[in-house]
Amino acid sequence: MNKITVRQAVLTDIDVLVPLFDSYRQFYGRSSDLGAVSEFLSARFNHGESVLFIAFDADTPVGFTQLYPSFSSVSLSRIFILNDLFVTAEGRRKRVGTRLLSAAVDYAKSLNAVRLTLSTEITNKSAQALYESAGWKQDDQFDVYHFTL
């Protein structure tokens, strides 16, 4: 039987987070670069630019999610962008993703945020099913645009 726990990550978790984050990037077609990942995550921690939650199955890291703080001008309120969510193959089908989403929601609520926002690939049907089963709703009012620099 698995023992899944989720907690907010701290800077000393970098060594555990780096391989997870690197695997996440590889899932999206990027090359492995542990050094760059370590620098990226360290900068987020050192500048207070994101909040990470990490999931463990007993003592084995099996997933993470990362939130970026932002604000809604129209709502005059805090929001969070759930930019990253990853569960290892070993962690899947154990409700790790659901627990990470719950931790993100609880954290945002604790800071009186009015919304969490995320995006995922159109073809990532398993992620979409997870989000919908956890109560997330697909936006039907706004299209998303990007300007690549």
C-alpha positions as a Markdown table, in Angstrom:
| # | Residue | x | y | z |
|---|---|---|---|---|
| 1 | Met | 0.0 | 0.0 | 0.0 |
| 2 | Asn | 1.3 | 3.4 | -0.9 |
| 3 | Lys | 1.8 | 6.3 | 1.6 |
| 4 | Ile | 1.5 | 9.5 | -0.4 |
| 5 | Thr | 2.4 | 12.7 | 1.3 |
| 6 | Val | 2.5 | 16.2 | -0.2 |
| 7 | Arg | 4.2 | 19.2 | 1.4 |
| 8 | Gln | 5.5 | 22.6 | 0.4 |
| 9 | Ala | 9.1 | 22.3 | -1.0 |
| 10 | Val | 11.9 | 24.3 | 0.5 |
| 11 | Leu | 15.3 | 25.2 | -0.9 |
| 12 | Thr | 16.9 | 22.2 | 0.6 |
| 13 | Asp | 14.7 | 20.0 | -1.6 |
| 14 | Ile | 16.5 | 21.2 | -4.7 |
| 15 | Asp | 18.4 | 17.9 | -5.1 |
| 16 | Val | 15.1 | 16.0 | -5.0 |
| 17 | Leu | 13.3 | 18.4 | -7.3 |
| 18 | Val | 15.9 | 18.7 | -10.0 |
| 19 | Pro | 15.5 | 15.2 | -11.5 |
| 20 | Leu | 11.7 | 15.5 | -11.3 |
| 21 | Phe | 11.7 | 18.9 | -13.0 |
| 22 | Asp | 14.1 | 17.6 | -15.6 |
| 23 | Ser | 11.9 | 14.6 | -16.4 |
| 24 | Tyr | 8.9 | 17.1 | -16.7 |
| 25 | Arg | 10.8 | 19.1 | -19.3 |
| 26 | Gln | 11.7 | 16.0 | -21.2 |
| 27 | Phe | 8.0 | 15.0 | -21.2 |
| 28 | Tyr | 7.5 | 18.2 | -23.1 |
| 29 | Gly | 10.3 | 17.4 | -25.6 |
| 30 | Arg | 13.2 | 19.3 | -24.0 |
| 31 | Ser | 16.7 | 18.0 | -23.7 |
| 32 | Ser | 17.9 | 17.0 | -20.2 |
| 33 | Asp | 19.9 | 19.8 | -18.5 |
| 34 | Leu | 20.2 | 19.2 | -14.8 |
| 35 | Gly | 22.5 | 22.2 | -14.3 |
| 36 | Ala | 20.1 | 24.6 | -15.9 |
| 37 | Val | 17.2 | 23.1 | -14.0 |
| 38 | Ser | 19.0 | 23.5 | -10.7 |
| 39 | Glu | 19.8 | 27.1 | -11.5 |
| 40 | Phe | 16.3 | 27.8 | -12.6 |
| 41 | Leu | 14.7 | 26.3 | -9.5 |
| 42 | Ser | 17.3 | 27.9 | -7.2 |
| 43 | Ala | 16.5 | 31.3 | -8.7 |
| 44 | Arg | 12.7 | 30.8 | -8.1 |
| 45 | Phe | 13.4 | 30.0 | -4.4 |
| 46 | Asn | 16.0 | 32.7 | -3.8 |
| 47 | His | 13.8 | 35.4 | -5.3 |
| 48 | Gly | 10.5 | 34.1 | -3.8 |
| 49 | Glu | 9.1 | 33.9 | -7.3 |
| 50 | Ser | 7.2 | 30.6 | -7.0 |
| 51 | Val | 5.8 | 28.1 | -4.6 |
| 52 | Leu | 6.5 | 24.4 | -5.1 |
| 53 | Phe | 4.8 | 21.4 | -3.6 |
| 54 | Ile | 6.4 | 18.0 | -3.7 |
| 55 | Ala | 4.8 | 14.6 | -3.4 |
| 56 | Phe | 6.4 | 11.5 | -2.0 |
| 57 | Asp | 5.4 | 7.8 | -2.0 |
| 58 | Ala | 6.9 | 6.8 | 1.3 |
| 59 | Asp | 10.4 | 8.4 | 0.9 |
| 60 | Thr | 10.4 | 8.3 | -2.9 |
| 61 | Pro | 9.7 | 11.7 | -4.7 |
| 62 | Val | 6.9 | 11.0 | -7.3 |
| 63 | Gly | 5.7 | 14.5 | -8.3 |
| 64 | Phe | 5.6 | 18.2 | -8.0 |
| 65 | Thr | 3.6 | 21.3 | -8.9 |
| 66 | Gln | 4.7 | 24.9 | -9.1 |
| 67 | Leu | 2.6 | 28.0 | -8.6 |
| 68 | Tyr | 3.5 | 31.5 | -9.7 |
| 69 | Pro | 1.8 | 34.4 | -7.9 |
| 70 | Ser | 0.0 | 37.0 | -9.9 |
| 71 | Phe | -2.9 | 39.4 | -9.6 |
| 72 | Ser | -6.2 | 40.0 | -11.4 |
| 73 | Ser | -6.7 | 43.7 | -12.1 |
| 74 | Val | -10.4 | 43.3 | -12.8 |
| 75 | Ser | -11.0 | 41.4 | -9.5 |
| 76 | Leu | -8.5 | 43.4 | -7.6 |
| 77 | Ser | -7.3 | 40.2 | -6.1 |
| 78 | Arg | -4.4 | 37.7 | -5.9 |
| 79 | Ile | -4.4 | 34.7 | -8.3 |
| 80 | Phe | -1.9 | 31.9 | -8.9 |
| 81 | Ile | -0.8 | 30.3 | -12.1 |
| 82 | Leu | -0.3 | 26.6 | -11.8 |
| 83 | Asn | 2.4 | 26.5 | -14.4 |
| 84 | Asp | 3.8 | 23.0 | -13.8 |
| 85 | Leu | 2.4 | 19.7 | -12.6 |
| 86 | Phe | 4.3 | 16.4 | -13.0 |
| 87 | Val | 3.9 | 12.9 | -11.7 |
| 88 | Thr | 6.4 | 10.2 | -12.4 |
| 89 | Ala | 5.3 | 6.9 | -14.0 |
| 90 | Glu | 5.7 | 5.2 | -10.6 |
| 91 | Gly | 3.4 | 7.8 | -9.0 |
| 92 | Arg | 0.6 | 7.6 | -11.5 |
| 93 | Arg | -2.7 | 5.9 | -10.6 |
| 94 | Lys | -2.1 | 6.7 | -6.9 |
| 95 | Arg | -3.9 | 10.0 | -6.8 |
| 96 | Val | -0.7 | 12.0 | -6.6 |
| 97 | Gly | -1.9 | 14.5 | -9.2 |
| 98 | Thr | -5.1 | 15.0 | -7.3 |
| 99 | Arg | -3.2 | 15.5 | -4.0 |
| 100 | Leu | -0.9 | 18.0 | -5.6 |
| 101 | Leu | -3.8 | 20.0 | -7.0 |
| 102 | Ser | -5.5 | 20.0 | -3.6 |
| 103 | Ala | -2.3 | 21.3 | -2.0 |
| 104 | Ala | -2.2 | 24.1 | -4.6 |
| 105 | Val | -5.9 | 25.0 | -4.0 |
| 106 | Asp | -5.5 | 24.9 | -0.2 |
| 107 | Tyr | -2.5 | 27.2 | -0.4 |
| 108 | Ala | -4.2 | 29.7 | -2.7 |
| 109 | Lys | -7.2 | 29.8 | -0.5 |
| 110 | Ser | -5.0 | 30.4 | 2.6 |
| 111 | Leu | -3.8 | 33.6 | 0.9 |
| 112 | Asn | -7.3 | 34.6 | -0.2 |
| 113 | Ala | -6.6 | 34.2 | -3.9 |
| 114 | Val | -9.7 | 34.2 | -6.1 |
| 115 | Arg | -8.5 | 31.9 | -8.8 |
| 116 | Leu | -5.9 | 29.4 | -9.9 |
| 117 | Thr | -5.2 | 29.2 | -13.7 |
| 118 | Leu | -3.5 | 26.5 | -15.7 |
| 119 | Ser | -3.0 | 25.4 | -19.2 |
| 120 | Thr | -2.1 | 22.1 | -20.8 |
| 121 | Glu | -1.5 | 20.7 | -24.2 |
| 122 | Ile | -4.6 | 20.2 | -26.3 |
| 123 | Thr | -3.6 | 16.6 | -26.8 |
| 124 | Asn | -2.9 | 15.8 | -23.1 |
| 125 | Lys | -6.2 | 14.1 | -22.5 |
| 126 | Ser | -5.1 | 12.4 | -19.2 |
| 127 | Ala | -4.2 | 15.7 | -17.7 |
| 128 | Gln | -7.4 | 17.2 | -18.8 |
| 129 | Ala | -9.4 | 14.4 | -17.2 |
| 130 | Leu | -7.5 | 14.9 | -14.0 |
| 131 | Tyr | -8.2 | 18.6 | -13.9 |
| 132 | Glu | -11.9 | 18.1 | -14.7 |
| 133 | Ser | -12.3 | 15.4 | -12.1 |
| 134 | Ala | -10.8 | 17.8 | -9.5 |
| 135 | Gly | -13.4 | 20.4 | -10.4 |
| 136 | Trp | -11.3 | 22.6 | -12.7 |
| 137 | Lys | -13.3 | 24.2 | -15.6 |
| 138 | Gln | -12.1 | 24.9 | -19.1 |
| 139 | Asp | -12.3 | 28.5 | -20.0 |
| 140 | Asp | -15.1 | 29.3 | -22.5 |
| 141 | Gln | -14.7 | 33.1 | -22.5 |
| 142 | Phe | -11.1 | 33.8 | -23.4 |
| 143 | Asp | -8.7 | 32.5 | -25.9 |
| 144 | Val | -5.0 | 32.4 | -25.0 |
| 145 | Tyr | -2.4 | 34.1 | -27.2 |
| 146 | His | 1.4 | 34.1 | -26.9 |
| 147 | Phe | 4.0 | 36.4 | -28.3 |
| 148 | Thr | 7.3 | 34.6 | -28.6 |
| 149 | Leu | 10.4 | 36.7 | -27.9 |
